[in-house]
Amino acid sequence: MFDFQRQHPVAAVSRALSLIKGNLITIIVFLVVGARSESFPFLWWIGGGFAFLLIVGVANWWRFLFKIEEGELHIKSGIFVRKNLYLSKDRVQVIDITSGVIQRLFGLVRVDIQTAGSTSRAAAIDAISLEKAREINRLLRDEDVESVADEQSESSVETEVKEFSLPLKELLVAASTSGSFGIALSILATVFSQIEPLISESELFEYVFEALPSQTDFVFFFTVIVIFVVFAWLLSFFSTLFSYGNFSLKVKEKEMVITRGIFEKKRVTVPYNRIQAIHVAEGLIRQPLGYTSVHLESAGYGDETGTGSIVLFPLVKRSEVLELLNDVVPSYQKEMEGVVLPKRALRRYLFRSTFFVIAAIVPLYFWLSLNNWIWLIPVLALLWGWLKYRAAAVGWNNGAFIFRSRSLSKSTAFINRNRIQNISVTQSPFQRWRNLCTAEIHVASGDRGKSFIVRDLEKEIGYRLMREVKIKKGSDEYSEPLQNDDRKANLPGWNQAAN
Amino acid sequence: MDSNEIDLKRGVLVKYRTLIPLSRVQHVDTRQGPLLRWFNLATVTISTAATTHEIPALDFVIADRVRDQISKYARLAEEDV
């Protein structure tokens, strides 16, 4: 450990594969272009590409050296640009030991060393043996063996570990109602636009066209759309299934550990003092079924996307959320009295959600003489506005806040005052006329932060929220009581039948 | 601004009011472009872990004082992120 050493050679392969994964779209485009060009045989493209990636992977492996000396991790990496990374023991927050598919084939592990900064994934060792990983863990941690990922040591060392897992039925529900539907659709559209020339050259379109019972254009396009939607749904179903399978949440004394994934295991460790806010999302499809998903915002610890948002629990019944939160984050205050919007805000909500839709549809309707069914869309928009109005509410009590609002899914955020980065109250001219305001709270999350917004609150409430944030420490105890003429509500209100 | 918060108001049509607890301030800058330098002005930028806020075009001397004051208060109001 005190001399420089290389990773296990398998790191080269895993590096090459991760390069493929990272540039998948580009590669597909290249392959399609390559398949159509006459000068190169198709196989050459694939073979050459793989050889090139493998060379890059091997070079990376060769140039990657690490050692631990006097409690300091030193990593040298990079093929042409040499990068020296020094990481001292004092700054290490969490050491995660995980294993992907390739690592598991060879009995190896991957070590992620996280610091408090937002570029926390910078120090990662792709493939080493478990013994070495243990040694690194021991050398970089004072309280050794505290969170070695291994199961045997874990259960014996940890005091009081609560564990939650996702039952198969809930996993299936989560997968089939997943919100990544839209993303799947757009991926599909991209892929389709790439391979569309190939398909149209073949007889597939004509074949489908022939096979249909009635051959109007409308029916044809309708079927194409239906096929698309079904494919997108399948895609999102399986991607959710694979990424949230084997989900488990372990609650320890100082931190919680979230593991998920069937083929590729992902593991996130979140110390409690890094949690900035918790929000519960009720998706459009999931809400009528009574299901929600729980997310948390953390400073510095995110998934790969760079935001600090982490899925704390992918699917839980609305009636059981409070129970779960009480178990996982007991320090959060979860029930309090809140205020919903005044009636005059409803008009603004309806107007906002329908204005653009109607402005777009009316000219289209007359120019293109569309079907009358198009008027269904503004009606839906109207309904959407009303739902948004119904969802919006704020609550506060002794330094804890609840912000509830809806964009597509209904989100209920729990925020503690000592995590609030800033609060803004905004009034547009129209809001000033109606004596309303918009309140927005920012919390730290990832590298950009996250904001929770409730629009068209009573102006007085906005300023009261501000004063609530302002109250000094020490003289904490008083909280301005709600007046009788306020429109009260019990937040989060999951127990009421009406919601 | 007092020893606990910075309170910003701005906007002609849309009115904004922002409250930043000083314990959340990460760092404070003053900035000066060529135009501002010509008029002896400077902009104070306040960064928190989530957002950045600006106090534009203050008098150069005042801007310096505001920056030092904020950084002093922020150090006093120390607390974890």
Chai-1 contact restraints between the chains, C-beta under 6 A:
chainA,res_idxA,chainB,res_idxB,connection_type,confidence,min_distance_angstrom,max_distance_angstrom,comment,restraint_id
A,A299,B,V81,contact,1.0,0.0,6.0,A-B,restraint_1
A,Q421,B,R24,contact,1.0,0.0,6.0,A-B,restraint_2
A,Q421,B,T48,contact,1.0,0.0,6.0,A-B,restraint_3
A,Q421,B,A49,contact,1.0,0.0,6.0,A-B,restraint_4
A,Q421,B,A50,contact,1.0,0.0,6.0,A-B,restraint_5
A,N422,B,T18,contact,1.0,0.0,6.0,A-B,restraint_6
A,N422,B,I20,contact,1.0,0.0,6.0,A-B,restraint_7
A,N422,B,T48,contact,1.0,0.0,6.0,A-B,restraint_8
A,I423,B,L19,contact,1.0,0.0,6.0,A-B,restraint_9
A,S424,B,Y16,contact,1.0,0.0,6.0,A-B,restraint_10
A,S424,B,T18,contact,1.0,0.0,6.0,A-B,restraint_11
A,V425,B,R17,contact,1.0,0.0,6.0,A-B,restraint_12
A,T426,B,Y16,contact,1.0,0.0,6.0,A-B,restraint_13
A,Q427,B,K15,contact,1.0,0.0,6.0,A-B,restraint_14
A,S428,B,V14,contact,1.0,0.0,6.0,A-B,restraint_15
A,P429,B,L13,contact,1.0,0.0,6.0,A-B,restraint_16
A,H442,B,A50,contact,1.0,0.0,6.0,A-B,restraint_17
A,H442,B,T51,contact,1.0,0.0,6.0,A-B,restraint_18
A,A444,B,A49,contact,1.0,0.0,6.0,A-B,restraint_19
A,A444,B,A50,contact,1.0,0.0,6.0,A-B,restraint_20
A,G449,B,A50,contact,1.0,0.0,6.0,A-B,restraint_21
A,G449,B,T51,contact,1.0,0.0,6.0,A-B,restraint_22
A,M466,B,L19,contact,1.0,0.0,6.0,A-B,restraint_23
A,V469,B,L19,contact,1.0,0.0,6.0,A-B,restraint_24
A,K470,B,E5,contact,1.0,0.0,6.0,A-B,restraint_25
A,K472,B,N4,contact,1.0,0.0,6.0,A-B,restraint_26
